[in-house]
Amino acid sequence: MKHFMVSLAAVLLTATVVAAANVDESPLAVKIVPAFPELKITGWEEDINGKPNPLRPIIVTHFGDGTNRVVMATEQGQIHVFDNKAGAQETKMFLDLSPKVSYKDNENEEGFLGLAFHPKYKENGQFFAYYTAKDTPHTSVVSRFRVSKDDPNKADPTFEEELMRIPQPFWNHNGGTVCFGPDGYLYIVLGDGGAGNDPLGNAQNLQTLLGSILRIDIDNKSEGKPYAIPSDNPFLNEVAAGAGGNKKPLVALPEIYAYGLRNPWRLSFDRSTGTGWIAEVGQNVWEEIDILEKGGNYGWNLREGKHVFNPAGAGIHSNLIDPIWEYDHSVGKSITGGQVYRGKEVPELAGHYLYADYVSGKVWALKYDEKSKTVTANRSIAHSMPSLPVITFGEDEPGEVYFGIVTPTGQGLFKFASGK
């Protein structure tokens, strides 16, 4: 899911892992196990026209309606549903959007990237998706869908309401997360538009949606849009100091909730505390984890992590938010963000943020003290699998955490268990 570019800034940075003095980095006595070893993905074939067809399970989630069904979506645009049982045999096709979704192996940061079910899905049957449109090159679409009136295991194939259509200058850095916060609003994650170095300066530009996390009200409409802007969005009525101390309107798009981001993969909210967690993919040296703050500027492309990326980032920038954790490219080269574990099956993981690195295949559990705002543990989770390209994390209705890997066998969903 990631694309890497190297610039002169890389030689200016020392490649060392940043860790606080009192952080527990001992291995954790938790193991990784197949989640649904007998599951067959309806409609998926190992080979197409004699060529391997790797499964790319990009979303793992649930309806939130009390049925405890699992939802899994592929990057090609097929949404599957199945019973949350270890012995589950086969998925049902909830919705096939592949005719509308653009996905190519050589441009694999596009495709079906985000899925979120309305907090009141049980009552209104609404869900939301983020995908790359096939009808217009390099265009991200965020749409509203709804469940079938006749079958809870199928969506209505005739209904789609587009909320946003966002042109992307390049194929990479699409972000793609859509998720509901504890406030009931929909958050939409957009990367900086792609290429390397943020050549168009999108991440620090409040006049573009790119390089930002958006926050919208999908239960209301205003100003001719199919959604409304929450009244407390940080740039809705913002003013900035102009020349000579005069006040002038700050030209900013009101959907923006936070900005200064390169390619967040992904955003999730702790179901217990409501805290938003961002995993931000780096470019040259640093991968980072951030805590979501209203109006926050996360520094790209002035900085990468806590480190100067270009000369403009060398000065004092008191408004930039530092990551709570970072690691360099000797450890891994592309972070995949997960969830804070609030399940019951693995008590060793309680309150830990689970994340991985797509390139190195390493998996960690990070513990963060929200009161002191310090990381107290970053513990590795060992596994014996030779290749573990983790592309996504997700959770089921009870709070157990899963992750998906790119796999040629169709067995791409894993979970955690106690013991080594």
C-alpha positions, 0 to 999 in steps of 0.5 A, a space after each residue: 500500500 505504500 510508495 517510497 521516494 528518497 530525497 537529500 533530506 535523508 542524509 541529514 537525519 540520523 537513523 536511530 529508533 527514538 524511545 523514551 528512557 522508561 519504555 518497556 520494549 520486552 517481547 509480549 507473550 501473545 501469539 498470532 493465529 489464523 482467525 477463520 482458517 476454513 473461510 472461503 471468500 465467495 467469488 475469489 479465485 487464486 488464479 485469473 487467466 493463469 496468473 496469481 490473484 492475491 487476496 487483499 483484505 483491506 477492511 475488517 469491521 462489523 455492522 454494530 447492530 448486535 448481530 456479531 457478523 464480520 464484514 471484510 472488504 477487498 481492495 478490488 471493491 467486494 464487501 463480504 459478510 460472514 458469521 463471527 465463528 472460528 469455523 466459518 465456512 464461506 462469505 456472502 457477497 454483501 455488495 460488489 462495487 468492483 465495476 465502479 472501483 479502479 484497482 491496479 497492482 502497479 498503482 496499489 494505493 488506489 482501490 476500495 480503501 474505506 468502509 464505515 457503518 452508521 452508529 445507528 445502522 440498526 435503525 437506518 441501514 446506512 453505511 459509507 465507503 471511500 474508493 477510487 472511481 473507475 470512471 475518472 482517473 485518480 479520483 477519490 469518492 466518498 459515498 453513502 449506501 444502504 442495506 437491502 430492505 429484504 436481506 440483512 446480508 445484502 446491500 441495496 445495489 441500486 442506491 449510492 449517494 456521492 458525498 464527495 468526489 476528490 481529484 488526486 494529482 497522483 495515484 499514491 497517498 490516498 489515505 482512505 480511512 472513513 470512520 465515525 468518531 465518538 461524537 457521531 461525525 464521519 471522519 475522512 482521511 486524505 493523503 497529500 496527493 502523492 508523488 514524493 516530497 509533497 510537490 504541490 504543498 498540499 499538506 500545509 495548504 488549508 485551501 485543499 482537502 488533501 493532506 488532511 483529516 476531514 470531519 462532516 455531519 452526514 445526518 444533515 445537509 447545508 449549502 447545497 452539499 449532501 452533508 453539513 459542517 459541524 459547528 465546532 469544526 476548527 476552521 469554520 469561522 477561523 481568522 488569522 492575524 494579517 499584516 500589521 496585526 489586522 485581522 483577515 479571513 483565513 481561507 480554509 476549507 471548513 471540512 478540515 479537522 486536522 492537517 499537515 499529513 503525508 499518508 495516514 494509514 490508518 485512523 481509529 478511535 479507542 472505543 473506551 476513551 474516544 481518543 483518535 489514533 493516527 498512523 502516519 507513513 513516512 518517506 525517507 526515514 521516519 514512521 510515526 504514531 500521532 494522537 488526533 487533535 482538533 485543528 492539529 498541524 502534524 508538520 508534513 512536509 516541514 518535518 517528518 516525525 520530529 525531524 526537519 524534512 526541508 529547510 522551512 522546517 528548521 525554525 521554531 514551529 510551536 504549532 506543530 504536533 509531535 508524534 507520540 512514537 516514531 521508528 526509523 527505516 532500520 526497523 520498518 519502512 511503512 506503518 500500518 495503524 490498528 486499534 486500541 485493544 478492548 476485547 476480552 480474549 487476550 487480557 495481556 493486550 488490554 489498552 494497547 494500541 496494536 500496529 504493524 509495519 507492512 515492509 518488515 512484517 513486525 507487529 507491536 503493542 504500544 501502551 500510552 498514558 493519556 494523563 501524562 501523555 507518555 508512551 510506557 510500553 512498545 512491545 513486540 509480538 513475535 510470529 513465525 510467518 516468513 512474510 507478514 505484509 499487514 495492510 489493515 487492522 480492524 475489530 469485531 463487535 465485541 472488540 477483538 482485533 484482527 488484521 489482514 495481509 496480502 496473501 496468495 492462498 485466500 487465508 488472509 485474516 489473523 487475530 491474537 491469542 494468549 501465550 507464545 
